[in-house]
Amino acid sequence: MEPAPGTLLEESETPGSPDRGVGAERREAPPPDGDAPASAEEGGPLANLSPSRASDFKTCPQLFKFRHVDRLPSIPTPAQARGTAVHLALERLFLLPADERRPERLLELFDVAWEETLEEDEYRELFAENPDSREEFHRHGREVAERYFQIEDPRVLEPLERELHISLVIDEGNPRQDDDRRLEIRGVIDRLDPAPGGGFVITDYKTGRAPPLRFADSSFFALKVYALMIQENHHRTPDLVRLLYLGNSEAHSLPVSRTQLRGVKKQLQALWWAIDRAISTGTFPTRKTRLCDWCSYQPICPAWADEPPSPDPDI
């Protein structure tokens, strides 16, 4: 019998972790007090972090500052709404009996999730200026959802967990601070699947296209953090992490090992210290890459102050 979501690793959950509603669909469990001080001027030390926020700092410290220190709102996009609705539909697909997990049922679930998503405050005005485009994005979202079946057959899968809230405390301390300082890592895993021999596979959905090979390793960073969290909380190293790119029906996978995850833990500690240093000094270097074209903060980023605005990328 398939366990209910959130039961397999309940002993490792942090009491009081917030529940996520439909509109909070991008796979983080924000800590109650936020990731960082409200502004760099507060200069407070980092107490908690999520894998995606750690990835933000690795990608560009200035992006981290805009998003998690200054907490500047980003403009919601149809692509984000689509991602929210597709994730919710896939989560609900695995609540159905295996023989009912068919493309037509997923599309029905997506239609409901799309309407629910657009009722959330974040997306309520998304199509206010161009209401005719709402149906176009709805149709495209259905196409993205349907591509899932080109990657795997959910009728032969029985996930151990869906939308698994998980946390990990790193308590080795920051040598620049008191020895008893602790950093809590929190996140939400899309799907935890069984592997042959009793192991685990971590699966994450992406509703965009697979990135070029030169970005592949950074795409796996958050999943390797999740693998570390599973290992340390459940004392078993996951066999594999997988990224399912529904935008072009590609599945990318990466084996993981205990040795590799020791390196991930060291990276997290180094990021902890680097973020602390950036907050205390107010210095967040910019890092210009091709990914800047997808950043909603580009118009105010100092790295682009003397650059002409980029055309909107085709997301």
C-alpha positions in Angstrom: 0.0 0.0 0.0 1.4 3.4 -0.9 2.1 5.6 2.1 0.5 9.0 2.3 2.6 12.0 1.4 4.8 13.3 4.3 5.0 10.1 6.3 8.2 8.3 5.3 10.5 10.8 6.9 8.2 12.5 9.4 10.7 11.9 12.2 13.1 14.3 10.5 10.6 17.1 9.9 10.9 20.4 11.8 8.0 21.1 14.1 5.9 24.0 12.9 7.0 23.8 9.3 4.4 25.8 7.4 1.9 24.1 5.2 1.8 25.3 1.6 -1.3 26.3 -0.2 -2.0 26.0 -3.9 -0.4 29.3 -4.7 2.9 28.4 -3.0 3.6 25.7 -5.5 7.2 26.3 -6.2 8.7 23.7 -3.9 10.1 25.6 -1.0 9.0 25.8 2.6 9.9 29.4 3.6 11.0 29.5 7.2 8.8 31.6 9.4 11.4 34.4 9.9 12.7 34.4 6.3 16.0 33.4 4.8 18.0 36.4 5.7 17.7 39.8 7.4 15.2 42.1 5.8 18.0 44.4 4.6 21.7 44.2 4.4 21.9 47.0 6.9 20.6 44.8 9.6 23.7 42.6 9.2 22.2 39.7 11.0 23.8 36.2 10.6 22.1 33.6 8.3 20.0 31.1 10.2 18.2 29.2 7.5 18.4 28.5 3.8 16.7 26.5 1.1 18.4 24.6 -1.7 17.0 27.0 -4.3 18.2 30.0 -2.4 21.6 28.5 -2.1 21.5 28.0 -5.9 20.6 31.7 -6.3 23.7 32.8 -4.4 25.9 30.4 -6.4 24.3 31.7 -9.6 24.7 35.4 -8.7 25.1 37.0 -5.2 23.4 40.1 -6.4 20.4 38.0 -7.4 20.3 36.6 -3.9 20.4 40.1 -2.5 17.5 41.4 -4.6 15.4 38.3 -3.9 16.2 37.3 -0.3 17.8 40.3 1.4 16.0 43.3 -0.1 13.0 41.0 -0.8 12.2 42.9 -4.0 9.1 41.5 -5.6 9.5 39.9 -9.0 6.9 40.3 -11.6 4.8 37.0 -11.8 4.9 35.5 -15.3 2.7 33.1 -17.2 5.6 30.6 -17.2 5.6 30.7 -13.4 1.8 30.2 -13.2 2.1 27.3 -15.7 4.8 25.7 -13.6 2.7 26.0 -10.4 -0.3 24.4 -12.1 1.6 21.6 -13.7 3.3 20.7 -10.5 0.0 20.6 -8.7 -1.6 18.5 -11.4 1.3 16.0 -11.3 1.1 15.8 -7.5 -2.6 15.0 -7.7 -2.1 12.5 -10.5 -0.3 10.2 -8.1 -3.2 10.4 -5.7 -5.2 8.4 -8.3 -5.2 4.6 -8.6 -2.4 3.5 -10.9 -4.7 2.5 -13.8 -6.3 6.0 -13.8 -3.0 7.9 -14.3 -3.6 8.6 -18.0 -3.0 11.7 -20.2 -6.7 12.7 -20.2 -6.9 12.6 -16.4 -3.7 14.7 -16.1 -5.2 17.3 -18.4 -8.4 17.4 -16.3 -6.3 17.9 -13.2 -4.3 20.6 -15.0 -7.4 22.5 -16.0 -8.6 22.6 -12.4 -5.1 23.5 -11.1 -4.8 26.3 -13.7 -8.0 28.0 -12.5 -7.0 27.6 -8.9 -3.6 29.0 -9.5 -5.0 32.1 -11.2 -7.2 32.7 -8.2 -4.2 33.1 -6.0 -3.2 36.7 -5.1 0.1 36.4 -6.8 -1.4 35.6 -10.2 -4.9 37.2 -10.0 -3.9 40.2 -12.2 -1.6 38.2 -14.5 -3.7 38.6 -17.6 -5.5 41.8 -16.6 -3.8 43.8 -19.4 -4.1 41.1 -22.0 -7.0 38.8 -21.2 -7.0 37.2 -24.7 -3.6 35.6 -23.9 -5.0 33.7 -21.0 -6.4 30.9 -23.2 -3.2 30.7 -25.2 -1.1 30.1 -22.1 -3.7 27.6 -20.8 -3.4 25.7 -24.1 0.4 25.8 -23.9 0.3 24.6 -20.3 -1.8 21.6 -21.3 0.8 20.7 -24.0 3.6 20.9 -21.4 1.7 18.7 -19.0 0.9 16.1 -21.7 4.6 15.9 -22.5 5.2 14.3 -19.1 3.9 11.0 -20.6 6.7 11.0 -23.2 9.2 10.7 -20.3 7.7 8.0 -18.1 4.5 6.0 -17.5 3.0 6.9 -14.1 0.9 3.7 -14.1 4.0 1.7 -13.2 5.3 4.0 -10.5 4.4 4.2 -6.8 6.2 7.2 -5.3 7.2 6.9 -1.6 6.5 10.6 -1.1 5.1 13.6 -3.0 5.9 17.2 -2.1 8.0 16.0 0.9 8.9 18.8 3.3 12.3 18.1 4.7 15.0 19.9 6.8 18.6 19.5 7.9 20.6 21.3 10.5 24.2 21.9 9.9 25.7 22.6 13.4 29.5 22.6 12.8 29.4 26.3 13.2 30.9 29.2 11.3 34.5 29.9 12.3 33.8 33.6 12.0 31.0 33.4 14.5 30.1 31.6 17.8 30.7 27.8 17.9 27.1 27.0 18.7 25.7 28.6 15.5 23.5 26.4 13.4 22.2 26.6 9.9 18.9 25.0 9.0 18.3 23.9 5.4 14.7 23.5 4.4 13.1 22.4 1.2 10.3 20.4 -0.5 11.1 17.4 -2.8 8.7 16.9 -5.7 8.9 13.1 -5.6 10.8 10.5 -3.7 10.7 7.1 -5.6 11.9 3.7 -4.6 15.0 2.3 -6.3 15.9 -1.3 -6.9 17.4 -2.8 -3.8 15.5 -0.6 -1.4 17.2 2.7 -2.2 15.8 6.1 -3.1 15.5 8.2 -6.3 14.8 11.9 -6.0 12.7 13.3 -8.9 12.2 16.9 -9.7 9.9 18.4 -12.4 10.9 21.3 -14.6 8.4 22.8 -16.9 10.9 24.6 -19.1 13.4 23.2 -21.5 16.6 21.4 -20.5 19.5 23.8 -20.3 22.7 23.6 -22.4 25.2 21.0 -21.2 27.4 23.8 -19.7 24.7 24.5 -17.2 23.8 20.9 -16.4 25.9 20.6 -13.3 24.5 23.7 -11.6 21.0 22.5 -12.4 21.6 19.4 -10.2 23.0 21.4 -7.2 19.6 21.7 -5.4 18.8 18.0 -6.0 22.2 17.1 -4.5 21.4 19.1 -1.5 18.1 17.2 -1.2 20.1 14.0 -1.5 22.3 15.1 1.4 19.2 15.9 3.5 17.7 12.4 2.8 21.1 10.8 3.6 21.6 12.6 6.9 18.0 12.3 8.1 17.3 8.7 7.0 20.8 7.2 7.0 20.6 6.0 3.4 22.3 7.6 0.4 19.9 8.1 -2.5 21.0 6.1 -5.6 20.0 8.8 -8.2 18.7 12.3 -8.7 16.5 13.0 -11.8 15.3 16.2 -13.5 12.3 15.8 -15.8 12.2 18.7 -18.3 8.7 18.8 -19.7 9.4 21.7 -22.0 11.2 19.3 -24.4 10.5 15.9 -22.9 14.0 15.2 -21.6 15.1 13.3 -18.5 18.5 14.0 -17.0 19.8 11.8 -14.2 22.9 11.8 -12.0 24.1 9.1 -9.7 25.1 10.2 -6.2 27.5 8.8 -3.6 28.3 9.4 0.0 31.7 10.9 -1.0 30.0 13.3 -3.4 27.5 14.4 -0.8 30.3 15.1 1.7 31.5 17.6 -0.9 28.0 19.1 -1.1 27.9 19.6 2.6 31.2 21.4 2.4 29.8 23.6 -0.3 26.8 24.5 1.8 29.1 25.4 4.7 31.2 27.6 2.3 28.0 29.2 1.0 26.8 29.8 4.6 30.0 31.7 5.4 30.0 33.6 2.1 26.4 34.7 2.5 27.1 35.8 6.1 30.1 37.8 4.9 28.1 39.4 2.1 25.3 40.4 4.5 27.7 41.8 7.1 29.6 43.8 4.5 26.7 44.6 2.2 28.8 43.4 -0.7 27.0 41.2 -3.2 29.1 40.8 -6.4 27.3 40.6 -9.7 27.8 37.6 -12.1 26.8 38.2 -15.7 25.9 35.1 -17.6 23.4 34.0 -20.2 21.0 33.3 -17.3 20.6 37.1 -16.9 18.2 37.1 -19.8 15.7 35.2 -17.5 16.2 37.5 -14.5 13.4 39.9 -13.7 15.9 42.2 -11.8 18.1 42.9 -14.9 16.7 46.4 -15.3 17.9 47.5 -11.9 21.1 45.3 -11.7 24.3 47.3 -11.5 26.0 44.9 -13.9 23.6 46.0 -16.6 23.4 49.7 -15.8 25.1 50.8 -19.0 23.7 48.0 -21.2 20.7 48.4 -23.5 17.7 46.4 -22.4 17.6 42.8 -23.6 14.7 41.5 -25.6 12.3 39.3 -23.8 13.6 35.7 -23.9 11.3 33.0 -25.2 10.7 31.1 -22.0 
